[in-house]
């Protein structure tokens, strides 16, 4: 696997909510961001108008 | 009745090509729930364009989480809430719905069209100097099972650190990583949004990761 292919696989894994290498600082940074935006607890989006 | 037309009004024809040509920035979406196969998505889009209500609902159900994550990643929280980002995501979905009858398949993924719109909406929101009032959450009736104050602070610091590092990346690299990771677009889809070949995306994302890694290591040294 080439370095570019490894990076591609890493990004695919992060997009799927996985952190394949917790020692990778770049992966950790992106995982934090993904985890943050997936916080559904504070979601206010709805396609149904509120009443 | 299972189908219905969306009112096209007098708006001009909009195609994913025209959006891509508009030099939009780039953005993302995500994919934690398994995404519909590309060919299925194309079929779904075709039915939705024809006004099939079930297809429209399915298409929105597929795209909305990606748009929400993209808007959240780009706009962040205001007063600890995602209301602004979520409102923009809502606007994107409405804009997609409005443009759907005029959409023409130019052979590019529908996601390119959607994230072109999302890119514009986020840019509008970032330019806007007027921030609407931020609603507060209702007081809970029972115990809050969310993270405690310490965990919340630690998380906040981590997120701000991540945002700061990403902000130091060149715009194109930042957009690319957000589209790939937060929105969950494939290299091919990301390339369509950014006007790059899949091969160029893979090279660029590798460089972006290397740069992010280097910055993170320097900060922690």
Interface residues (C-beta under 8 A of the other chain):
Chain A: X3 X4 X5 X7 X8 X10 X11 X14 X15 X16 X17 X24 X25 X26 X28 X29 X30 X32 X33 X34 X36 X37 X38 X39 X41 X42 X43 X44 X45 X46 X47
Chain B: X30 X31 X32 X60 X64 X68 X69 X72 X73 X81 X82 X83 X86 X87 X89 X90 X93 X135 X137 X146 X155 X158 X159 X161 X162 X163 X165 X166 X177 X180 X181 X182 X183 X184 X187 X202 X203 X205 X206 X209 X210 X212 X213 X216 X217 X220
